[in-house]
Amino acid sequence: MHMKHWLLAGALSLAASGCSNNEILVKKQTEMEARLEQLVQANAGSTARFTEISNSIKELQGQVKTNSTDLEELKPAFRDLKSTVEGISQRGEGRSSLPASSKIVVVDKGSAPGDSASAEQDSYMKAFGLFSSNNYGGAIAAFEAFIKSHPDSEYAGNAQYWIGECYYTQRDYTRGLEAFNKVVEKYPKGKKVPDALLKVGYSLISLNEPEKARAVLETLVEKYPKTPAAAKARERLSR
């Protein structure tokens, strides 16, 4: 259970800090997601561990709701991680149905059915590993390679979003804006669209284009009113 305590302690310490600086919160969010995704990768062989992590995330989400509204920034990361956990867990359950003594013999030079999914997972986690170590240039290259190799992956839109985060964290708002806009344009049905719109607005504010930023944030609130990103957009608009 020490993992659950660690996760809860991390979120509570953010709330206690009372930091109003949005960029610091964004940095904390992205660092936490990278750590959590690495935990998933490290425990990829254990369905039971996936269940424990998933339950811990649910408990942490409940705790986050009781804290300051600034912690809403963390929720997209938790949702992204939860999807990763569930996807990997389902693949793990499928593999666990084989007898312990079973062996898969590949008689041709083609890839085994599970190899593609494993390669996809490994590629995505490699990018997160680079991001968590603050190697933003390497992370950008890795996420771009992931998108090129797995253009139809359910995580392609997520990878594009995190490219934007890499630039945004480095205060390269122009390239960040371009990357976030690609999420909206190329993956309109993706999970990261509301978060990308929020960061488009933030990037425009940082680029001293308040009117364009207001229009984007208002669009976010109108199209995705119940999302955490919309809640943050309302808060920013009220300023």
Secondary structure, 3 states (H helix, E strand, C coil): CHHHHHHHHHHHHHHHHCCCCHHHHHHHHHHHHHHHHHHHHHCCCCHHHHHHHHHHHHHHHHHHHCCCHHHHHHHHHHHHHHHHHHHHHHHHHHHHCCCCCCCCCCCCCCCCHHHHHHHHHHHHHHHHHHHHCCCHHHHHHHHHHHHHHCCCCCCHHHHHHHHHHHHHHCCCHHHHHHHHHHHHHHCCCCCCHHHHHHHHHHHHHHCCCHHHHHHHHHHHHHHCCCCHHHHHHHHHHHC
